[in-house]
Amino acid sequence: MATPLASVMTATASARRRFLKPVVVMPAYNAEQTLEATVRDIPPGSVDSIILGDDASRDRTVAIAERLGLTVIRHPETRGYGANQKSCYAEALRRGADVVVMVHPDYQYDAFIVRPALDLLASGCCDMVLGNRIRSRKAALASRMPAYKYLSNRALTLVENSVLGQNLGDCHSGFRAYTRDVLETIPYERNSNDFVFDTQMIAQAAYFGFQIGDLPVPCRYFSEASSINLWRSTLYGCATMGVMAQYILQKAHLARFGIFERAAPRA
């Protein structure tokens, strides 16, 4: 007869998902100075391939990506951060990815957490994982996160958790991981081509009942790291509140929005 411990271990092992093709995607724009360092930080052997979406960079981003052996998707003109993600996810799904991890190529997030994120998804307790930069106020400010970004992040994350019924530490992190089921269910093609795309993805995952979790991610702010200015941050904050209003109206059956309609089957 199996011992209680053996039974628990067997049940735990059987509950784990088995990912055969994890893929990293990198939405890039003028990332020549940080791309290689970011790629080198991804734990060796942790992913099947890396796809870089280039949003019409004006520097050597594409040349460096090709030298590193990455799969490159090129936009002939700049379409926006959200549009870049759309291209990356579509290509990852087309290539058979069963889990997709987004890593910004600006070296702001420590890419070594790719493996812990995959483990968390494999455990079956999460379908979507966010990196949490706000481990503490001291740690966030020590990373040189601007004070206005810290304060706005805290306020917006509080609102989003309240509206979406979540308990996330950082709803605006650029480090994200999704199972294939999430990306095939969410109609991300209908989302914004701009930065609010990320907020829409969280709202959609919550709306469709996916389990969202997070894990700590060390980050660093420096001149080469991507960051939007105060004006664009203000616009982003307003757009985020707009998404929350849409979610409330959709859940209350007072209005319908295309971003909350299940995606059509993808070829």
FIBAZA-892658 format. One record per residue (C-alpha): residue in one letter; x, y, z. Coordinates in pm, 1 decimal. Example, Ala and Ser with C-alpha at 12.3 -4.5 7.8 and 13.67 -1.06 7.14 Angstrom:
2
<tilo residu="A" px="1230.0" py="-450.0" pz="780.0"/>
<tilo residu="S" px="1367.0" py="-106.0" pz="714.0"/>
***
This chain:
267
<tilo residu="M" px="0.0" py="0.0" pz="0.0"/>
<tilo residu="A" px="130.8" py="345.8" pz="-92.0"/>
<tilo residu="T" px="219.9" py="575.5" pz="195.9"/>
<tilo residu="P" px="29.7" py="905.5" pz="231.6"/>
<tilo residu="L" px="344.3" py="1091.1" pz="124.0"/>
<tilo residu="A" px="382.7" py="873.7" pz="-184.1"/>
<tilo residu="S" px="17.8" py="930.8" pz="-273.6"/>
<tilo residu="V" px="59.2" py="1306.6" pz="-244.5"/>
<tilo residu="M" px="375.3" py="1299.9" pz="-456.8"/>
<tilo residu="T" px="203.1" py="1091.6" pz="-722.7"/>
<tilo residu="A" px="-98.7" py="1321.4" pz="-729.6"/>
<tilo residu="T" px="125.3" py="1626.7" pz="-751.2"/>
<tilo residu="A" px="328.4" py="1480.6" pz="-1034.7"/>
<tilo residu="S" px="17.9" py="1383.7" pz="-1230.3"/>
<tilo residu="A" px="-126.4" py="1733.3" pz="-1186.6"/>
<tilo residu="R" px="175.9" py="1898.7" pz="-1350.0"/>
<tilo residu="R" px="140.4" py="2003.3" pz="-1709.5"/>
<tilo residu="R" px="409.6" py="1887.2" pz="-1946.9"/>
<tilo residu="F" px="530.3" py="2161.3" pz="-2177.6"/>
<tilo residu="L" px="696.5" py="2030.4" pz="-2489.9"/>
<tilo residu="K" px="757.1" py="2359.3" pz="-2667.3"/>
<tilo residu="P" px="802.6" py="2669.5" pz="-2450.0"/>
<tilo residu="V" px="886.3" py="2977.2" pz="-2656.4"/>
<tilo residu="V" px="1016.5" py="3320.8" pz="-2556.9"/>
<tilo residu="V" px="896.0" py="3624.4" pz="-2752.1"/>
<tilo residu="M" px="1067.3" py="3963.9" pz="-2746.6"/>
<tilo residu="P" px="881.5" py="4270.6" pz="-2877.4"/>
<tilo residu="A" px="1172.7" py="4494.8" pz="-2974.9"/>
<tilo residu="Y" px="1231.3" py="4851.0" pz="-3086.5"/>
<tilo residu="N" px="1585.6" py="4991.1" pz="-3105.2"/>
<tilo residu="A" px="1722.8" py="4733.3" pz="-2861.2"/>
<tilo residu="E" px="2074.4" py="4690.4" pz="-3000.3"/>
<tilo residu="Q" px="2247.7" py="4792.5" pz="-2676.5"/>
<tilo residu="T" px="2063.1" py="4548.7" pz="-2449.8"/>
<tilo residu="L" px="1937.5" py="4259.2" pz="-2663.1"/>
<tilo residu="E" px="2238.6" py="4030.9" pz="-2634.4"/>
<tilo residu="A" px="2264.0" py="4071.0" pz="-2254.9"/>
<tilo residu="T" px="1894.1" py="3986.9" pz="-2221.6"/>
<tilo residu="V" px="1925.8" py="3673.9" pz="-2435.9"/>
<tilo residu="R" px="2233.2" py="3559.0" pz="-2240.7"/>
<tilo residu="D" px="2032.5" py="3577.5" pz="-1915.0"/>
<tilo residu="I" px="1766.8" py="3329.3" pz="-2031.9"/>
<tilo residu="P" px="1851.7" py="2995.4" pz="-1862.7"/>
<tilo residu="P" px="2012.2" py="2762.4" pz="-2121.0"/>
<tilo residu="G" px="1783.2" py="2484.0" pz="-2232.7"/>
<tilo residu="S" px="1475.6" py="2637.7" pz="-2073.6"/>
<tilo residu="V" px="1295.8" py="2723.2" pz="-2400.4"/>
<tilo residu="D" px="1262.9" py="2572.2" pz="-2745.0"/>
<tilo residu="S" px="1318.6" py="2895.8" pz="-2936.3"/>
<tilo residu="I" px="1322.9" py="3275.7" pz="-2914.0"/>
<tilo residu="I" px="1116.7" py="3494.8" pz="-3147.5"/>
<tilo residu="L" px="1202.2" py="3861.8" pz="-3179.6"/>
<tilo residu="G" px="942.1" py="4098.1" pz="-3321.2"/>
<tilo residu="D" px="1112.4" py="4405.4" pz="-3463.1"/>
<tilo residu="D" px="890.2" py="4711.8" pz="-3487.5"/>
<tilo residu="A" px="1092.2" py="4883.6" pz="-3763.2"/>
<tilo residu="S" px="1396.0" py="4955.7" pz="-3547.6"/>
<tilo residu="R" px="1640.2" py="5215.0" pz="-3679.8"/>
<tilo residu="D" px="1947.0" py="5050.7" pz="-3524.6"/>
<tilo residu="R" px="2119.4" py="4709.8" pz="-3544.7"/>
<tilo residu="T" px="1856.5" py="4516.9" pz="-3347.7"/>
<tilo residu="V" px="1775.1" py="4281.4" pz="-3636.6"/>
<tilo residu="A" px="2139.0" py="4215.7" pz="-3724.6"/>
<tilo residu="I" px="2221.5" py="4126.5" pz="-3362.9"/>
<tilo residu="A" px="1913.2" py="3905.5" pz="-3331.5"/>
<tilo residu="E" px="2005.6" py="3714.6" pz="-3645.3"/>
<tilo residu="R" px="2364.4" py="3671.4" pz="-3524.8"/>
<tilo residu="L" px="2229.5" py="3525.3" pz="-3200.2"/>
<tilo residu="G" px="2015.9" py="3277.9" pz="-3395.7"/>
<tilo residu="L" px="1677.5" py="3422.6" pz="-3303.1"/>
<tilo residu="T" px="1372.8" py="3394.2" pz="-3525.4"/>
<tilo residu="V" px="1299.1" py="3748.2" pz="-3646.1"/>
<tilo residu="I" px="966.1" py="3899.0" pz="-3753.6"/>
<tilo residu="R" px="1003.7" py="4242.8" pz="-3908.0"/>
<tilo residu="H" px="741.0" py="4516.4" pz="-3933.4"/>
<tilo residu="P" px="804.6" py="4738.3" pz="-4238.3"/>
<tilo residu="E" px="682.7" py="5036.8" pz="-4035.9"/>
<tilo residu="T" px="641.8" py="5110.8" pz="-3666.1"/>
<tilo residu="R" px="302.9" py="4978.6" pz="-3554.1"/>
<tilo residu="G" px="325.8" py="4999.6" pz="-3175.4"/>
<tilo residu="Y" px="402.8" py="4787.9" pz="-2871.4"/>
<tilo residu="G" px="71.0" py="4604.9" pz="-2875.2"/>
<tilo residu="A" px="89.1" py="4535.0" pz="-3248.2"/>
<tilo residu="N" px="436.9" py="4391.0" pz="-3199.6"/>
<tilo residu="Q" px="306.1" py="4150.0" pz="-2938.0"/>
<tilo residu="K" px="25.9" py="4042.3" pz="-3169.7"/>
<tilo residu="S" px="278.9" py="3944.0" pz="-3434.8"/>
<tilo residu="C" px="494.4" py="3762.4" pz="-3180.1"/>
<tilo residu="Y" px="209.5" py="3558.1" pz="-3032.1"/>
<tilo residu="A" px="67.8" py="3467.2" pz="-3372.2"/>
<tilo residu="E" px="406.8" py="3339.7" pz="-3486.6"/>
<tilo residu="A" px="466.7" py="3148.4" pz="-3162.7"/>
<tilo residu="L" px="128.8" py="2974.5" pz="-3191.8"/>
<tilo residu="R" px="192.5" py="2901.7" pz="-3559.2"/>
<tilo residu="R" px="516.3" py="2730.9" pz="-3460.8"/>
<tilo residu="G" px="338.6" py="2508.2" pz="-3210.6"/>
<tilo residu="A" px="430.5" py="2678.0" pz="-2883.2"/>
<tilo residu="D" px="240.9" py="2536.6" pz="-2586.1"/>
<tilo residu="V" px="355.9" py="2814.9" pz="-2353.4"/>
<tilo residu="V" px="480.3" py="3163.8" pz="-2442.8"/>
<tilo residu="V" px="695.0" py="3387.0" pz="-2223.1"/>
<tilo residu="M" px="731.5" py="3755.6" pz="-2309.5"/>
<tilo residu="V" px="1067.5" py="3905.8" pz="-2217.3"/>
<tilo residu="H" px="1142.7" py="4268.7" pz="-2300.2"/>
<tilo residu="P" px="1480.7" py="4287.2" pz="-2475.4"/>
<tilo residu="D" px="1577.7" py="4607.8" pz="-2292.8"/>
<tilo residu="Y" px="1743.4" py="4421.6" pz="-2001.3"/>
<tilo residu="Q" px="1506.8" py="4580.9" pz="-1750.9"/>
<tilo residu="Y" px="1381.3" py="4246.9" pz="-1615.2"/>
<tilo residu="D" px="1610.4" py="3963.3" pz="-1504.3"/>
<tilo residu="A" px="1538.1" py="3693.1" pz="-1760.8"/>
<tilo residu="F" px="1654.9" py="3413.5" pz="-1531.3"/>
<tilo residu="I" px="1297.5" py="3396.4" pz="-1398.0"/>
<tilo residu="V" px="1185.4" py="3241.3" pz="-1727.9"/>
<tilo residu="R" px="1238.3" py="2897.7" pz="-1575.8"/>
<tilo residu="P" px="1048.1" py="2969.9" pz="-1249.5"/>
<tilo residu="A" px="762.9" py="3113.7" pz="-1457.2"/>
<tilo residu="L" px="749.3" py="2795.0" pz="-1664.4"/>
<tilo residu="D" px="753.0" py="2586.0" pz="-1346.5"/>
<tilo residu="L" px="464.7" py="2787.5" pz="-1203.6"/>
<tilo residu="L" px="257.8" py="2734.1" pz="-1516.9"/>
<tilo residu="A" px="350.7" py="2365.1" pz="-1524.3"/>
<tilo residu="S" px="224.5" py="2324.1" pz="-1168.2"/>
<tilo residu="G" px="-127.5" py="2379.6" pz="-1298.6"/>
<tilo residu="C" px="-210.7" py="2649.6" pz="-1042.9"/>
<tilo residu="C" px="-172.2" py="2932.4" pz="-1297.4"/>
<tilo residu="D" px="-255.8" py="2986.9" pz="-1661.8"/>
<tilo residu="M" px="-88.5" py="3327.5" pz="-1678.5"/>
<tilo residu="V" px="208.3" py="3458.0" pz="-1480.0"/>
<tilo residu="L" px="325.5" py="3815.7" pz="-1429.0"/>
<tilo residu="G" px="660.4" py="3931.3" pz="-1297.2"/>
<tilo residu="N" px="617.9" py="4144.7" pz="-985.1"/>
<tilo residu="R" px="866.4" py="4434.4" pz="-968.1"/>
<tilo residu="I" px="714.3" py="4575.9" pz="-648.6"/>
<tilo residu="R" px="853.4" py="4332.3" pz="-393.1"/>
<tilo residu="S" px="871.7" py="4626.8" pz="-152.1"/>
<tilo residu="R" px="868.6" py="5005.0" pz="-179.3"/>
<tilo residu="K" px="1239.0" py="5012.4" pz="-91.3"/>
<tilo residu="A" px="1332.4" py="4755.6" pz="-356.7"/>
<tilo residu="A" px="1126.8" py="4928.9" pz="-625.9"/>
<tilo residu="L" px="1280.2" py="5269.8" pz="-563.1"/>
<tilo residu="A" px="1628.6" py="5118.6" pz="-525.1"/>
<tilo residu="S" px="1592.9" py="4982.5" pz="-879.4"/>
<tilo residu="R" px="1557.8" py="5349.0" pz="-987.4"/>
<tilo residu="M" px="1191.6" py="5317.9" pz="-1072.9"/>
<tilo residu="P" px="1074.1" py="5680.7" pz="-1100.1"/>
<tilo residu="A" px="862.0" py="5786.5" pz="-803.8"/>
<tilo residu="Y" px="567.6" py="5886.3" pz="-1025.2"/>
<tilo residu="K" px="572.6" py="5539.8" pz="-1186.3"/>
<tilo residu="Y" px="577.4" py="5372.7" pz="-847.4"/>
<tilo residu="L" px="284.8" py="5578.0" pz="-716.3"/>
<tilo residu="S" px="74.6" py="5538.7" pz="-1031.4"/>
<tilo residu="N" px="150.5" py="5165.6" pz="-1040.0"/>
<tilo residu="R" px="29.7" py="5124.4" pz="-681.7"/>
<tilo residu="A" px="-289.5" py="5319.4" pz="-747.8"/>
<tilo residu="L" px="-376.3" py="5149.3" pz="-1077.3"/>
<tilo residu="T" px="-290.5" py="4801.5" pz="-947.4"/>
<tilo residu="L" px="-521.4" py="4858.6" pz="-649.0"/>
<tilo residu="V" px="-807.4" py="4956.2" pz="-880.6"/>
<tilo residu="E" px="-745.2" py="4664.9" pz="-1118.8"/>
<tilo residu="N" px="-730.6" py="4408.3" pz="-839.5"/>
<tilo residu="S" px="-1057.6" py="4542.8" pz="-699.6"/>
<tilo residu="V" px="-1236.1" py="4538.2" pz="-1034.5"/>
<tilo residu="L" px="-1095.8" py="4210.0" pz="-1164.8"/>
<tilo residu="G" px="-1109.5" py="4018.5" pz="-836.8"/>
<tilo residu="Q" px="-735.4" py="3951.7" pz="-834.6"/>
<tilo residu="N" px="-456.3" py="3989.6" pz="-580.5"/>
<tilo residu="L" px="-162.2" py="4074.5" pz="-806.2"/>
<tilo residu="G" px="140.8" py="4269.3" pz="-692.9"/>
<tilo residu="D" px="212.9" py="4449.3" pz="-1021.0"/>
<tilo residu="C" px="-46.5" py="4469.5" pz="-1297.3"/>
<tilo residu="H" px="186.9" py="4665.9" pz="-1523.9"/>
<tilo residu="S" px="482.9" py="4435.7" pz="-1548.7"/>
<tilo residu="G" px="634.0" py="4370.3" pz="-1891.8"/>
<tilo residu="F" px="735.0" py="4016.3" pz="-1797.8"/>
<tilo residu="R" px="449.9" py="3776.1" pz="-1875.0"/>
<tilo residu="A" px="395.0" py="3408.8" pz="-1945.3"/>
<tilo residu="Y" px="87.4" py="3244.8" pz="-2097.7"/>
<tilo residu="T" px="-26.9" py="2893.3" pz="-2171.1"/>
<tilo residu="R" px="-138.3" py="2823.7" pz="-2526.1"/>
<tilo residu="D" px="-497.9" py="2789.7" pz="-2405.9"/>
<tilo residu="V" px="-496.6" py="3151.5" pz="-2285.6"/>
<tilo residu="L" px="-364.2" py="3286.3" pz="-2615.9"/>
<tilo residu="E" px="-607.6" py="3077.0" pz="-2818.1"/>
<tilo residu="T" px="-906.8" py="3192.3" pz="-2609.9"/>
<tilo residu="I" px="-832.5" py="3563.4" pz="-2570.0"/>
<tilo residu="P" px="-909.3" py="3774.1" pz="-2881.5"/>
<tilo residu="Y" px="-583.0" py="3966.2" pz="-2849.5"/>
<tilo residu="E" px="-598.6" py="4069.1" pz="-3216.9"/>
<tilo residu="R" px="-881.6" py="4308.8" pz="-3119.6"/>
<tilo residu="N" px="-670.0" py="4479.7" pz="-2855.3"/>
<tilo residu="S" px="-496.4" py="4814.6" pz="-2881.3"/>
<tilo residu="N" px="-172.1" py="4846.8" pz="-3075.8"/>
<tilo residu="D" px="-38.6" py="5067.3" pz="-2795.1"/>
<tilo residu="F" px="73.0" py="5004.3" pz="-2436.2"/>
<tilo residu="V" px="-276.1" py="4944.7" pz="-2293.2"/>
<tilo residu="F" px="-262.0" py="4609.7" pz="-2475.4"/>
<tilo residu="D" px="-108.1" py="4466.2" pz="-2157.2"/>
<tilo residu="T" px="-396.8" py="4584.3" pz="-1939.7"/>
<tilo residu="Q" px="-647.4" py="4437.6" pz="-2183.6"/>
<tilo residu="M" px="-472.4" py="4099.4" pz="-2165.8"/>
<tilo residu="I" px="-509.6" py="4084.9" pz="-1786.9"/>
<tilo residu="A" px="-874.6" py="4192.9" pz="-1802.1"/>
<tilo residu="Q" px="-947.3" py="3933.9" pz="-2071.3"/>
<tilo residu="A" px="-774.1" py="3654.6" pz="-1879.3"/>
<tilo residu="A" px="-980.0" py="3741.1" pz="-1570.7"/>
<tilo residu="Y" px="-1301.6" py="3765.0" pz="-1772.8"/>
<tilo residu="F" px="-1253.6" py="3417.3" pz="-1924.5"/>
<tilo residu="G" px="-1179.6" py="3265.5" pz="-1586.2"/>
<tilo residu="F" px="-809.7" py="3189.8" pz="-1621.6"/>
<tilo residu="Q" px="-595.4" py="3167.4" pz="-1309.7"/>
<tilo residu="I" px="-347.0" py="3456.9" pz="-1291.1"/>
<tilo residu="G" px="-45.1" py="3450.7" pz="-1062.1"/>
<tilo residu="D" px="279.6" py="3638.5" pz="-1015.4"/>
<tilo residu="L" px="634.4" py="3590.8" pz="-892.5"/>
<tilo residu="P" px="904.1" py="3836.9" pz="-786.2"/>
<tilo residu="V" px="1126.8" py="3971.4" pz="-1062.2"/>
<tilo residu="P" px="1430.8" py="4191.3" pz="-998.2"/>
<tilo residu="C" px="1440.7" py="4485.0" pz="-1238.1"/>
<tilo residu="R" px="1663.5" py="4776.9" pz="-1321.1"/>
<tilo residu="Y" px="1598.4" py="5122.6" pz="-1466.9"/>
<tilo residu="F" px="1868.2" py="5287.4" pz="-1675.6"/>
<tilo residu="S" px="1890.9" py="5510.0" pz="-1982.5"/>
<tilo residu="E" px="1882.5" py="5226.6" pz="-2238.3"/>
<tilo residu="A" px="1582.9" py="5051.8" pz="-2080.1"/>
<tilo residu="S" px="1248.1" py="5116.9" pz="-2245.3"/>
<tilo residu="S" px="1023.5" py="5351.4" pz="-2052.1"/>
<tilo residu="I" px="740.5" py="5583.3" pz="-2144.9"/>
<tilo residu="N" px="745.5" py="5945.2" pz="-2032.2"/>
<tilo residu="L" px="509.6" py="6116.9" pz="-1788.8"/>
<tilo residu="W" px="265.9" py="6232.4" pz="-2059.0"/>
<tilo residu="R" px="236.4" py="5888.9" pz="-2218.7"/>
<tilo residu="S" px="213.2" py="5732.5" pz="-1873.6"/>
<tilo residu="T" px="-82.1" py="5960.2" pz="-1799.6"/>
<tilo residu="L" px="-254.4" py="5857.7" pz="-2121.6"/>
<tilo residu="Y" px="-183.5" py="5493.0" pz="-2039.0"/>
<tilo residu="G" px="-337.6" py="5536.2" pz="-1694.9"/>
<tilo residu="C" px="-653.2" py="5685.9" pz="-1846.3"/>
<tilo residu="A" px="-672.9" py="5402.7" pz="-2100.1"/>
<tilo residu="T" px="-633.6" py="5148.6" pz="-1819.7"/>
<tilo residu="M" px="-928.8" py="5301.3" pz="-1635.2"/>
<tilo residu="G" px="-1124.2" py="5280.7" pz="-1959.9"/>
<tilo residu="V" px="-1058.1" py="4906.2" pz="-1982.3"/>
<tilo residu="M" px="-1176.5" py="4864.2" pz="-1622.7"/>
<tilo residu="A" px="-1499.3" py="5049.5" pz="-1709.9"/>
<tilo residu="Q" px="-1552.6" py="4818.3" pz="-2008.0"/>
<tilo residu="Y" px="-1498.6" py="4512.7" pz="-1788.5"/>
<tilo residu="I" px="-1756.1" py="4632.9" pz="-1534.6"/>
<tilo residu="L" px="-2013.9" py="4707.9" pz="-1803.6"/>
<tilo residu="Q" px="-1956.0" py="4373.7" pz="-1978.0"/>
<tilo residu="K" px="-1987.0" py="4175.9" pz="-1654.3"/>
<tilo residu="A" px="-2304.1" py="4366.2" pz="-1562.6"/>
<tilo residu="H" px="-2451.3" py="4290.4" pz="-1908.3"/>
<tilo residu="L" px="-2496.8" py="4662.6" pz="-1968.8"/>
<tilo residu="A" px="-2277.1" py="4668.2" pz="-2280.1"/>
<tilo residu="R" px="-2074.8" py="4434.6" pz="-2498.3"/>
<tilo residu="F" px="-1717.7" py="4483.7" pz="-2614.8"/>
<tilo residu="G" px="-1529.9" py="4285.7" pz="-2876.3"/>
<tilo residu="I" px="-1226.1" py="4238.5" pz="-2654.9"/>
<tilo residu="F" px="-1437.9" py="4018.9" pz="-2426.5"/>
<tilo residu="E" px="-1579.5" py="3799.1" pz="-2701.5"/>
<tilo residu="R" px="-1405.9" py="3461.9" pz="-2734.2"/>
<tilo residu="A" px="-1154.0" py="3444.8" pz="-3016.5"/>
<tilo residu="A" px="-1248.0" py="3263.1" pz="-3334.5"/>
<tilo residu="P" px="-1054.5" py="2939.4" pz="-3397.6"/>
<tilo residu="R" px="-712.4" py="3021.9" pz="-3540.4"/>
<tilo residu="A" px="-580.1" py="2837.9" pz="-3842.1"/>
***
